[in-house]
């Protein structure tokens, strides 16, 4: 157990020192500026690739992700309206039963 405690203390000391140093480095404008520029370039590249893939899928006559999302949204709207109509119909039937019984 003594070996473990010794190793753990050494590891904790190393971790604390490394964390402090790394936090200082990552907050530096010399790291943040180029990091932000790199992230911007990657996101622009991703947008270009996504656009090319959408065009390719469309050329094959297949729905793109946006097309699928639109269809799903329309389906959800229709389902909500159908549920509302079923509830309204149930209320109307209940009223008719009450009036025919009374």
C-alpha positions in Angstrom: 0.0 0.0 0.0 2.9 2.3 0.7 4.0 2.2 -3.0 0.5 3.1 -4.1 0.3 6.1 -1.8 3.7 7.3 -2.9 2.7 6.9 -6.6 -0.7 8.7 -6.0 1.0 11.7 -4.3 3.5 12.0 -7.2 0.7 11.7 -9.8 -1.4 14.3 -8.0 1.5 16.7 -7.9 2.2 16.2 -11.6 -1.5 16.6 -12.4 -1.8 19.9 -10.5 1.3 21.4 -12.0 0.4 20.3 -15.6 -3.2 21.6 -15.2 -2.0 25.0 -14.1 0.5 25.2 -16.9 -2.0 24.0 -19.5 -4.6 26.4 -18.4 -2.2 29.3 -18.7 -1.2 28.2 -22.2 -4.8 27.6 -23.4 -5.9 31.0 -22.2 -3.0 32.7 -24.1 -4.0 34.9 -27.2 -1.2 33.1 -29.1 -3.2 29.9 -28.8 -6.7 31.2 -28.9 -6.3 33.3 -32.1 -5.0 30.5 -34.4 -7.3 28.0 -32.7 -10.3 30.1 -33.5 -9.1 30.6 -37.1 -8.6 26.8 -37.4 -12.1 26.2 -36.1 -13.6 28.7 -38.5 -11.7 27.0 -41.4 -12.9 23.6 -40.4 -16.5 24.7 -40.1 -16.4 26.4 -43.5 -14.9 23.2 -44.9 -17.6 21.1 -43.3 -20.3 23.4 -44.7 -18.8 23.0 -48.2 -18.7 19.2 -47.8 -22.3 19.1 -46.5 -23.4 21.2 -49.5 -21.6 18.9 -52.0 -23.2 15.8 -50.3 -26.6 17.4 -50.5 -26.1 18.1 -54.2 -24.9 14.6 -54.8 -27.9 13.0 -53.0 -30.3 15.3 -54.8 -28.7 14.4 -58.2 -29.3 10.7 -57.3 -33.0 11.6 -56.6 -32.7 10.8 -52.9 -33.9 13.1 -50.2 -31.3 15.1 -48.3 -31.3 15.5 -44.6 -33.1 18.8 -44.9 -35.8 17.2 -47.1 -36.2 14.4 -44.5 -36.5 16.9 -41.6 -39.1 18.9 -43.6 -41.1 15.8 -44.2 -40.9 14.7 -40.6 -42.0 18.1 -39.5 -45.0 18.0 -41.8 -45.8 14.5 -40.6 -45.7 15.7 -37.0 -48.0 18.6 -37.7 -50.5 16.3 -39.4 -50.4 13.9 -36.5 -51.0 16.7 -34.1 -54.0 17.9 -36.1 -55.3 14.3 -36.4 -55.1 13.9 -32.6 -56.9 17.3 -32.1 -59.7 16.2 -34.6 -60.1 12.8 -32.8 -60.5 14.7 -29.4 -63.0 17.1 -30.9 -64.9 14.2 -32.5 -64.9 12.4 -29.1 -66.3 15.5 -27.5 -69.0 15.8 -30.1 -70.0 12.2 -29.8 -70.2 12.5 -26.0 -72.4 15.6 -26.3 -74.7 13.7 -28.8 -75.0 10.8 -26.4 -75.9 13.1 -23.6 -78.5 14.9 -25.7 -80.0 11.6 -27.0 -80.2 10.2 -23.4 -81.6 13.4 -21.8 
